[in-house]
Amino acid sequence: MLAVVATALALAGCASPPTGVGYYWQSVTGHLALMRAARPVDDWIADARTSEALRQQLTTARRIRAFASAQLALPDNASYHRYADLKRRAAVYNVVAAPEFSLTLQTWCFPVVGCVGYRGYYDETQAQAFAASLPGDLEVAVYPVPAYSTLGWMNWAGGDPLLNTFIGYPEGELARLVFHELAHQVLYVQDDTAFNESFATAVERLGGQRWLAQAGEAARGDYERFDGRRRALRALTLGTRERLQALYADTQLDTTTRRQRKAEVMAEFRRAYATLQQTWGGYNGYDAWVRQANNASFGAQAAYDQWVPAFEALFEAQGRDFARFYDAVRALAEQPKTERNATLQALLPAPGPTLAASGH
């Protein structure tokens, strides 16, 4: 039972630490229900009741799983050889919180996985209830998480399964998600969410590029449309985060002025998104996130990409060899956090010229 508690609270995109018996119980029962729902992928493919669309996606997922170990040196174990339909839209629902004038997330701590900036629930109603219970001076967000990793701790019991919450993704995105979650089984550093998530995100991007290079033209086209929208949103949110951080760091502003300027930044963000969204041919998948965006939302997003360029630079320095790259990252993880961050900072590419400086 203790092993199940630990794995249910592991992470990836991911899960979080408890503060009472009720939280332990929902974590244990939620994870056990997920494991019980899983059956071998081959059984689903052979089942006459399986829809053709699901059968094709599972067949693709089986190829992706083999590629992950053969081409990306990711763990060759029991994970992602089974599939479960959870009958809901997310594996877990994460709660994040941040102060009114900061993008730094509230953290919760657990002795196994350490301190993380989110708290996960298998039931959305419970997540919303916890969010509502947080102090009123915090900005809070609840978001669905399609998958989480048990860091390999549950491979003895069948491993992490493929889920209905992400099996329908475009081929390239499905590959990236599997690579991301398996990367958490390569390495996990306690008390460093930005390191863990940036590493896994770098692996998913690098691995995704290799997968798409050998995929069909249709898969590349589907992914390019999917990822093009995401890249555009990321660029917009990055600019907004930078404006907010500069605003919050300005000690010359009084609270009223800072609050007013923050409202102006957020209003401009939503106007810019509305203009961007009009170019997407009716796609509205990000509308809810943008409508509810706040410091907590931006803070959670930052954890996933803060060090990605540094890890990509390290990958290049290791000759684009995944096994050597993982060894270099493990060595980096052995450093104290301050030294580790300094090393990552040094690996970050120099910022490019501004539009004005470049003459465009």
N, C-alpha and C positions, 0 to 999 in steps of 0.2 A: 504493500500500500504506500509506503514512504517513497518507493521508486516511482510509482505512478504520480504521486504528488509532485515530485521533483520534475518529472518530464512534462507534466501538464503545465507547469509554470516555466518551462524552458524559454524558448524565444525563437525569433526569426523575423517575423514581421508582426507580432510574435505572441508573447504572453507576458504575464507580470506577477509580482509578488503579493502574498496574502497578508491580511491583518487580523484574521479571526477564523473561528471554526467554520462559519458559513462560507467564507471564501475558499477554504480548503475543500469543503464538500463539493461546491460547484465545479472546482477545478478537477477533482478526482472523477466525479460522475460524468462531467462533460468529456473528458479525455477518454474514459472507458467506453462511453457511448460511441465516440468517433472510431475507436479501434474495433468495436464489435460490428460496426456497420461495414467494415472493409472486407472485401473478398479479392482473391487473386485476379489480376487483370486478364489472364488467360480464360478464367471462368466467365467473366463478363463478356468477353469477345465471343466465346462459344455459345453463350446463352441466347436462344432464339428470341427472347423477350427484349433483348438489348436493341435500342434503335440503331439504325445504320449510321446516323451522325455520331452517336456516342462510340460505336464500334470503331469508326475511322479515327476519332480523336484518341482513343485508347491505344490503337495500333501505332499512331504517331508518337504518343507518349512512351510507348515501349521502346521505340527507336531512339528517342531523346535520352532515355535512361541509359541505354547501352553506350550512346555517344558520350555521355557525361563521364563515364569511367574510362572508356577507351581513348578518348581524345583530350579530355580536360583534366585527367588524373584525379577526378573526384571520387569519393569513397564508393567501392563496389560492395554494397551490402543489401540488406532487405528493404530499405526505403524505396518507395515509389514503384513497387511491383504489385501493389494492391490498389483498389479503388473503392471509395465510399460515397454514397449519395446522402448528404446530411439533411436534405429537405429544408435548407435555409440558404441565405445568400452569402454567409460568411462563416469561416471556421471559428473565429472569435471576434469580439468587438472590443477595441481598445479605447480606453479613456486616457486623455492627456490633458494637462493643465499648465498654465503659465501665468505670471503676474501681469498686471495691466500694462506695464511699461518694460517688458522684457520678453525675449524669445527663449529664455532658459526654462526648460521643462521642470516641473515638480517631479521628484523621484520617489520611488518606493523601493525598499530593500528587502532582500531575501537571502539567507545564508548560503544557498547553493549557487544561484545565478548572479548574486550581487545586486547592486542598485541599478534600476532601469527607469527610463522616463515615460513609462506607460503602464497601464494596469488592465489586464484582459479578462473578459467574461465570455462564457459560451452562450449566454442568453442576453439578447440585446436589451430587454427590459431591465435586467439587473445592472447592465452597464449604464443605462440612462439614469437609473435610481442612484447609483453611486456618484455619477457626475453631478446630479442635483444636490447631493449631500455635501459637496465640497464648499469651502468658504466662498462667500460672495465676491471677494476681492480677486479671485482667480478667474481667468478666462478658460473655459473648458470646451473640449471637443470630443465627440465619440465617432469613431470611424470603423468601418468593416475591414477585417483582415482576411484575405482569401486562404492563407496558409501559414503555418508556423512549424518550426523545427524542434524536435526533441533532442537535438544535438547528438543523435546516434544512441542515446541511452535506452531507447525502446526497440532497437533492432532485434533483440532477442525475442520480442513479442510480435514481430511482423513489420516493424519499422513504420515510418511516416507514410501514410497512403496518399495517392492522388485523390482529389476531391471534386465534387460537382461545382464547388465554388470557383474553380479556375479551369476546369477541363475544357470549357468551351472557348478559351482564349485563342486568338490567332496563333498559328504554329510557332512563330518566332517568339511571341510573348510567353507561350507555354514552356518553351525551352528555357527561356531566361528565368522563369520562376523556379523551375526544377533545379537549375544550376545555382540560383541564389540560396535555396534552402539547403542543398547539399554542401555549399560552401560553409555554412554554419557548423557542419559536422567536421570540417577540416580544422577549424580553429574558433574558439570562443574565449574572449578575454573578459574576466569579471570586472564589473563596474565601468565599462567603456562602451556604451551603446554606439557612439559615433564611429569608433574603430570597427566594431563588429559589423555594423550595417553597411558602412562604406566599403569594407573589404568584400562582403557578399555581393554588394551592388556592382563593384568592379568585376568580380568573377562572372556575374550574370551578363554584363555588357560584353566583356571579352569573349566569353563562351558563346553568347548569342551571335556575335559576329561570325564566329567559325561555323556555327550551325547553319546560319542563313547562307553562307558562302557555298554550301553544298546542297542547299534546299532548292526546290523548284522556283521558277519565276513567279508563279502565283503566290507562293508563300512569302516571297520577298516583297511583292507588291502589297499584300495584305498587311504585312508588318510595317512597311514604310508609311502607309496611311495611318495606322494605329500609333506608331511611335512619333510620327511627325506632329500630330496633335499634342502628344505628351511633351515633346521637346519645346514646342511653342509655349505651353503652359509653364514648364519649368523655367524658361527664360523670363517670363513675366513674373513669376513668383520670386525668383532670385532677385530681380531688380527691386521688387517690393520689400523683400526681407532686408536688403541692404539699406533702403530708405528708412525703414523702421528702426533698424539697429543704430543708424546715425542719429536719428531723432531721439531715441532713448538714451544715447550716450551724451547728448548735449546738456551739460549741467547748468547752462545759463537760462534754461527755460523753466518757467513755473508750471505747476501742474495743469492749470487751465489751458495755457498755451500749448503744452505738449499734447493734451487730450484733443484739442481742436485740430492740431496739425496731423495727429494720428488719424482722425476721422477723414481728413482730406486725402491722406495717402491711401486709405482703404477705399474711399469713393473712387479715386482715380484708378486703382487696381481693378475694381469691378467694371468701370467704364471701358477700360482697355480690354478686359476679358470679353465683354459684350461685343466689341468690335471684332476681336479675334474669332469668337465663336461663329460669327456670321459667315466666315470663310470656310466652315466645316460642313457645309451641305446638310444642316439640320442635326448634326451630332450634338448631343447635350449631356454626355456622360460625366462632365465635370461641373455641371451647373450647381448641383447640391453642395459640393465641396466649396466652390467659390462663394456661394451665398452664405455659408456658415463660417467662412474663413476668419480666423482670429490669431492671436499670438500662439496659442497652443497648436493650431493647425500648422502654422509656419515653422514652429519649433520642431514638431515631429518630422516634417518634411526635411528639414536641414540635417537631421541625424542620419538620413539615408545617403546623402551625397557630399557631406563636408570634406571627406578625404579621398573621394573617388579618383580625382586627377592624380593625386600622389600615388595611389596604388597602381594606377595605369602606368605611371612613369617607372615605378619599381618593376612592373612586369616587363617593360621594354628593356630595362637595365639587366634583367635576367635572361635576355635573349628570347623573349616571348615563349619561354618554356614554363609550363604550368607547375611541374614538380619543383623546379628550382625557385619559382615565384613563391610557392607555399612555404618552402624552407626559409626564404628570406623574410616572409611575413611572420613566421613563427619566431625567428630571431628578433624581429622588431617587437613582437609581443612580450618578449622577456625583459625589455627595458622598462624602467619606471615610467609612469604615465607622462610626466613632464618631459622626459627625454624622448619618449616615443612620439609625442606631439611635435616636438622640435624637429625630429627627423622627418616626420611627415610634412611639416611646414617647408622644410628645405627641399623636399621632392616636388612640391607644387610648381607647376609651370609658371613662368613670369607672366603677369597679366598682359594681354595684348593691347595695342594702341586703341585709344578711344576713337570714336567716329570723327570728332573734330580734328584730332591729331593726325589721323590717317588721310584727311582731306576728302572724306566721303560725306 
